[in-house]
């Protein structure tokens, strides 16, 4: 990965993956019925936009200067830090009965597969990465993919087993006696 052609190709593949993710989440917001699912997917679509912006910055700097830019991903983390618990916050806002559709569940299943495949892709890219800035970007994207997967998995549990999800969240468990 030493020459800029390979770097550019790697970044282009990463960009395509993030754009597919952003498009998928934006489309699902229009299709799913459950408000918690809508809010979660809206958050994920917006988060993918931040990833796209960062990767485009890398590509532009590589084209213009022949090298990758320094990485300041802390500002990106700061932008989203307040939203880290978007899923739990969103659920607590709703007292309505949970009526997930099969579309909600299938969208979550596909989203988990998508985030997992993204994680594996970035992990394989990281193994070959030599540039310090690229390593930082890939580690950031790995962290994001993992965080997205965890949130979607929690949403899926909420949609498919809400009774147990609420018991776990509230820390109440049935006791025998």
C-alpha angles and dihedrals in degrees: 000000000000100000123072093236092064091043091051091048091050092049092047090054090049090049092051091050093051092046090052089050093049091049092047094051093045091051092048091054086065094046108041120084105202113091094217090054090048092051093045093050091046089055091048093049090052091046091053088055089060090052091049091050092052094047092048089052089053091049094048094049091047090052094045101039104019091238139077120262124246111269123245102170093150089084089055091048089049091053091057102031093096090053098052091108095042093132098052092042091050095050092050089056091061125071093170123117112269111247106168117180126219086255090060092051095043091048089054092047092051092044091053090050090048094050091046092051089048090052091051091047094051090044091056091047090051092057090062099036116115102166112092093219092051090049090053092048092049093048089050091050091048090053090049094048090050092048091049092049092051092050093048091047089053090049090050091052089049091052097044103033107018095157093061091039091058092046090052094046093048093043093236120134130177113258125209120227 
